[in-house]
Amino acid sequence: MTTHDVKTVFNEGMSFTAHINGHEIRMDTSTDDGGQDSGPSPKRLMLASLAGCTGIDIVSILNKMKVPFSDLNIIVHAALSNEHPKIYNMVKIRYKIKVAETDKPKMIKAVNLSTEKYCGVFAMFSAFAKMDTEIDYI
């Protein structure tokens, strides 16, 4: 079984720094919530992880299918529940990409493979949120 470890250290105020495989990610909360807004919030980092996970899958799959593409952007929109603990209960992933008209079915296949088979972060989100995807061709 593979395991992952992350060390997170308190900085000051409401700020923490996560140490992940030699990388540092500072987290904080907004000034409205008592922080200094010196880094993204942990919940928003979850959305970034989702975009990164599915994005890495998409690039890998398109490369294996020899599909040339450009201008790939992934926008994640998520709604929080009203009650504490406030969790994401609706998430929409919008892929914006430039591909040839003839390669659009391959992009659809890449998204489906990512969201249905490969992206573990998507699978985890699916356990607590309604998930939706959309592809915008530019």
C-alpha positions, 0 to 999 in steps of 0.5 A: 500500500502506498502512503503519503505524508505531509508535515504542516507547521503553524506560522503565525495568526491563522497561517500554516505551511505544508511541506510536501516532498520538498515543496512548501505551500503556505495556507491562510484564511481571509482577513474577514475570517481572522487571517492575513490572506497570505496564502490560499485557504485549505478548501480552495487548495482542494479545488486546485488539487482536483484541477491538477489531478484531472489536468495531468490525466487529460494531458497524459491521455491526449499525448498518448492519443497523439492529439495536438492541443493548446490553451488548456485551462481548467476552471473549478466552480464549487458550492459550499453547504450552508451548515457547519462543517461547510463542505463542497456539495456541488462541483463543476469542472470546466475544461477550456481547450483548443483542439481540431474539430476532428479531435473533439471526440478524443477530448471527450474520451480523455475527460471521461477516462480521467473522471471515471477511472484515473483521477483519485481526487475526482473519485474522493470528491464524488463521495461528498459532492455532486460532480459535473463537467463541461468542455468549452472548445476555443 
